[in-house]
Amino acid sequence: MFKHLSVFVAALVMGSGFTLAAQQHQSGEAAYLQRCAPCHINTVSGEGGGDERAPTLEAIGFMSRERVRTALTSGSMRTHTEGLEPQTFKELMLFLVPDDSP
Ligand code: HEC
């Protein structure tokens, strides 16, 4: 009985380890809410918007992908994307400027 219990506990501990690893990956939307929304308002949902000079999420969606990418990698917004893993950066780009936009 106790033997089984310790196997169970070990599985739980390992399980929580996996959960932690999974949480390190952030979706593009989560990264946006954490890093960008404090300044950029989403005028549809009303989230964020601390800086009235910052274009709204919708306005960013009308910019070209290249313009947004440049702002985030070498332009005025580059400090806000520091430390993002490449996959999250990709998802953030897709969240900002969806692929099917012209
Ligand atoms: C501290 C406030 C602040 C944060 C945080 C912030 N921004 Fe900005 N952002 C601004 C302001 C103000 C402007 C307008 C002036 C400028 O372009 O520098 C701007 C402009 C932009 C532009 C337009 C650039 C252009 O070419 O006109 C984009 C795109 C953008 N931000 C994306 C983001 C993204 C994505 C994040 C999160 C990773 C982010 N910003 C985080 C304040 C912020």
Boltz pocket constraint, residues with backbone or C-beta under 6 A from the ligand:
constraints:
  - pocket:
      binder: B
      contacts: [[A, 31], [A, 32], [A, 35], [A, 36], [A, 37], [A, 38], [A, 39], [A, 40], [A, 51], [A, 53], [A, 54], [A, 55], [A, 60], [A, 63], [A, 67], [A, 68], [A, 71], [A, 72], [A, 76], [A, 77], [A, 80], [A, 81], [A, 96]]
      max_distance: 6.0
